[in-house]
Amino acid sequence: MDLGGGGAMDQVTALELTAALILAAARPRARRALLDAVSASADPATADLLRAWEPAEPAEDPGETARTLSAALAQQAAHRPELARELRHWITATLSPAPAQAGNSIDRSARIQGTAIQAHGIHGDVHIHPAPAAPAAPRGFDVPRQLLPVPDHFTNRVRELADLDQRAADSPGAPVIAVISGPAGVGKTTLARRWLLGLADAFPDGQLYADLRGHSEGGPARPGELLGQFLRALGQERVPADLGEQAALWRSATAGSRIAVLLDNALSAAQVRPLLPGGARALTAVTSRGRLSGLGMDGATFHPLDVLGTGDAVELLRRRIGADRVTREPEAALAVAEACAGLPLAVCVAAARVASRPRQPLAAMAGALGAVRAARWTCCASRGSTPCGAPSTPRTAC
């Protein structure tokens, strides 16, 4: 049925107008859309009523206001097809569910930068105060792995490594301090490195190394110098000047760490003690020519290292100069090993000289070492303390 020339689909009722007007009372855009849509089609009285309603705050009884206005609009629309069509479009838009907006739909993959406010409704002013800047995070640093690799000619020491492994296994949840002692050139440092590198997976927080220079011509290293190196390796940019503060910071920095430390060539227990890490699961290996029995107060165990047996010394020589030369001259190889008195460093020095002369018979080296031994010359590896019969070499060459 067509009333007033308009199609039935365009006709509006006071009931649906009331529902739409109640919703529009809290929506400024909907109110303005209604005013724009019908101001040209409604009669002057209804248009005045709309303009009076549009800027007003919602009434105490929005339903009553909406019913009064909807009745006037429905009556006008019944005789004005154009007004009816405009009202139909407006009602449809107002009563239809609002489409989801990207800004108000947040899932787990959303990333929001800057200040954001999510709220159903806000009344009054909004004040945004920027949060204080977070302190700068400590700089990143690589996990220190400071131990040199062990040369592939490392020979034997099976029993010594087993003893050290047993020492670590006997102290779960407690710090381990192992003192490896012996004469110069006996292989203390290489043994300690071999042991610690074999346990690398057990110390994911790092392995540190320091040469304490216990018997160097320039004097032993100061603990403060070494603590500064350790702390910087762990990412500490500000190192205190006072030794006590350095040691305290070192223990704090390692308190919860699974870390291994090699303190090489130590002179005394007093030199070592400030360098002990603070972690309950830390491991410290100390090498020294002395026994450092004072570290027993700190829970250290002691592992004296003896020279290599003759067979192991010959095997070390074979690995350094090649199996062919040892096989061709077995007696000369045995003489070289015996002349070096089982000191791995002395064997390596002799082997280096032999390797640099590939055409010279091994017997020539054996004869030279025999003459030196007879004259009681001192091996460079012992630095003047242990007569081992190896050729005298300037200390810089060692």
Secondary structure, 3 states (H helix, E strand, C coil): CCECCECHHHCCCHHHHHHHHHHHCCCHHHHHHHHHHHCCCCCHHHHHHHHHHCCCCCCCCHHHHHHHHHHHHHHHHCCCHHHHHHHHHHHHHHHCCCCCCHHHCCCCCCCCCCCCCCCCCCCCCCCCCCCCCCCCCCCCCCCCECCCCCCCCCCCCHHHHHHHHHHHHCCCCCCEEEEEECCCCCCHHHHHHHHHHHCHHHCCCCEEEEECCCCCCCCCCCHHHHHHHHHHHCCCCCCCCCHHHHHHHHHHHCCCCCCEEEEEEECCHHHHHHHCCCCCCCEEEEEECCCCHHHHHHCCEEEECCCCCHHHHHHHHHHHHCHHHHHHCHHHHHHHHHHCCCCHHHHHHHHHHHHCCCCCCHHHHHHHHHHHHHCCCCCHHHCCCCCCCCCCCCHHHC
